[in-house]
Amino acid sequence: MRNILTAAVCALVLPVTACSIDIHHGYWVNHADLPVYPDARPVASDDAPEANVSFTGSFAETYVVPRTFESDDTPERILEFYRKILRVSGAVVECRGTINVRRRRGVETLVCLARPSSPTVQLAGGVDGKHSVVVVTPRGPAAQFTVLDVHTSG
């Protein structure tokens, strides 16, 4: 896997709303939070399905660690696998659209900004500062999916 560090900066119109997102490949992949779905095969990051995660609020640092895979299993089987894992940490947000990490008064919440026509389903869960997002896209009867570990600090 290539060893790439890409940095992106996003800012919204609100005066207190800004975030910096670092996307890590390479070293950080070995420090990921979620397990890989059984028998999944790695996919080059250039062929990854689009993950839609946005941030609202004031964040000092945001690290996103993406890992992309494919499987011959159906999207629903992959989603069920990750629903069970994410439920251990609390509530799971399921979304066809964009997952938004909102920070207000130091508390982070995960919200779905719905786009019902999207073929991609995202699951998100976790606690303040440490979230996991799984993006599952159908590829015929099989699926391609990206697992994102999102670490934030205020």
C-alpha positions as CSV (number, residue, x, y, z in Angstrom):
1,M,0.0,0.0,0.0
2,R,1.3,3.5,-0.8
3,N,2.5,5.6,2.0
4,I,0.6,8.9,1.4
5,L,-0.3,11.8,3.7
6,T,-3.0,14.1,2.3
7,A,-4.2,17.1,4.2
8,A,-7.4,19.0,3.5
9,V,-8.9,22.0,5.1
10,C,-12.6,22.8,5.2
11,A,-14.4,25.8,6.6
12,L,-18.0,26.8,6.8
13,V,-19.5,30.3,6.9
14,L,-20.2,30.3,10.6
15,P,-17.4,32.1,12.5
16,V,-16.7,29.3,15.0
17,T,-17.0,26.5,12.4
18,A,-13.8,25.1,10.9
19,C,-11.9,21.9,10.7
20,S,-8.7,20.4,9.4
21,I,-8.8,16.9,8.1
22,D,-5.7,14.7,7.7
23,I,-6.2,11.5,5.7
24,H,-3.6,8.9,6.5
25,H,-2.5,5.9,4.5
26,G,0.3,3.6,5.4
27,Y,1.5,3.7,9.1
28,W,-1.9,4.6,10.5
29,V,-3.6,1.7,8.8
30,N,-1.9,-0.6,11.3
31,H,-3.5,1.4,14.2
32,A,-7.1,1.1,13.0
33,D,-10.1,0.6,15.3
34,L,-12.5,-1.6,13.3
35,P,-11.8,-5.1,12.2
36,V,-11.9,-6.1,8.6
37,Y,-14.9,-8.1,7.4
38,P,-13.9,-11.8,7.1
39,D,-12.5,-12.8,3.7
40,A,-12.5,-9.2,2.4
41,R,-9.8,-8.2,-0.1
42,P,-8.0,-4.9,-0.1
43,V,-8.8,-2.4,-2.9
44,A,-6.5,0.4,-4.1
45,S,-7.6,3.7,-2.6
46,D,-8.0,5.2,-6.1
47,D,-10.9,2.8,-6.6
48,A,-12.6,3.5,-3.3
49,P,-16.3,4.3,-2.9
50,E,-16.9,7.9,-1.9
51,A,-17.3,8.5,1.8
52,N,-19.4,11.5,2.8
53,V,-18.4,12.7,6.2
54,S,-18.7,16.4,7.2
55,F,-17.8,18.3,10.4
56,T,-19.7,21.1,12.1
57,G,-18.2,22.9,15.1
58,S,-14.8,23.7,16.3
59,F,-12.2,20.9,16.0
60,A,-8.5,21.3,16.8
61,E,-7.4,18.2,14.9
62,T,-9.2,15.6,12.9
63,Y,-7.6,12.4,11.6
64,V,-9.3,10.1,9.1
65,V,-7.8,6.6,8.5
66,P,-9.5,5.0,5.5
67,R,-9.2,1.4,4.4
68,T,-11.1,0.0,1.4
69,F,-12.0,-3.6,0.6
70,E,-14.2,-5.7,-1.6
71,S,-16.2,-8.9,-0.8
72,D,-18.2,-11.4,-2.7
73,D,-20.8,-11.2,0.1
74,T,-23.9,-9.0,-0.2
75,P,-23.9,-5.4,1.0
76,E,-26.6,-6.4,3.6
77,R,-24.3,-9.1,5.2
78,I,-21.4,-6.6,5.4
79,L,-23.7,-4.0,7.0
80,E,-25.0,-6.5,9.5
81,F,-21.5,-7.5,10.5
82,Y,-20.6,-3.8,11.2
83,R,-23.9,-3.0,12.9
84,K,-23.1,-5.6,15.5
85,I,-19.6,-4.3,16.1
86,L,-20.6,-0.6,16.2
87,R,-23.5,-1.3,18.6
88,V,-21.0,-2.3,21.3
89,S,-19.9,1.4,21.5
90,G,-23.5,2.7,21.6
91,A,-26.0,4.0,19.1
92,V,-25.4,3.5,15.4
93,V,-26.4,6.0,12.8
94,E,-27.4,4.5,9.5
95,C,-27.4,6.9,6.5
96,R,-27.9,7.1,2.8
97,G,-26.3,10.5,2.4
98,T,-23.6,12.3,4.5
99,I,-22.6,11.5,8.1
100,N,-22.1,14.8,10.0
101,V,-19.9,14.9,13.1
102,R,-21.3,17.9,15.1
103,R,-19.5,19.4,18.0
104,R,-21.4,21.7,20.3
105,R,-20.2,22.7,23.8
106,G,-17.6,20.0,23.7
107,V,-20.1,17.2,22.9
108,E,-19.9,15.4,19.6
109,T,-23.0,13.8,17.9
110,L,-23.3,11.9,14.7
111,V,-26.2,13.0,12.4
112,C,-27.3,11.8,9.0
113,L,-27.8,14.4,6.3
114,A,-30.1,12.2,4.2
115,R,-29.9,11.7,0.4
116,P,-32.3,8.8,0.0
117,S,-31.5,8.1,-3.7
118,S,-27.9,7.2,-2.8
119,P,-27.0,3.5,-3.5
120,T,-24.3,3.8,-0.7
121,V,-25.2,3.1,2.9
122,Q,-23.0,4.5,5.7
123,L,-23.0,3.3,9.3
124,A,-21.4,5.5,12.0
125,G,-20.9,5.0,15.7
126,G,-18.5,5.8,18.5
127,V,-17.9,8.3,21.3
128,D,-16.5,11.8,21.5
129,G,-13.1,11.9,19.8
130,K,-13.3,8.4,18.3
131,H,-15.8,7.5,15.7
132,S,-16.0,4.7,13.1
133,V,-17.7,5.0,9.7
134,V,-18.4,2.1,7.3
135,V,-19.3,3.0,3.7
136,V,-20.9,0.1,1.8
137,T,-21.5,0.3,-2.0
138,P,-23.2,-2.5,-4.0
139,R,-21.1,-3.8,-6.9
140,G,-23.5,-6.2,-8.6
141,P,-24.4,-9.0,-6.1
142,A,-21.1,-8.2,-4.2
143,A,-19.9,-5.1,-2.4
144,Q,-17.1,-2.7,-2.0
145,F,-16.7,-1.0,1.4
146,T,-14.5,1.6,3.1
147,V,-13.9,1.6,6.9
148,L,-13.0,5.0,8.3
149,D,-11.5,5.6,11.7
150,V,-12.2,9.2,12.6
151,H,-10.3,10.7,15.5
152,T,-11.1,14.3,16.6
153,S,-9.9,16.6,19.4
154,G,-11.2,19.9,20.5
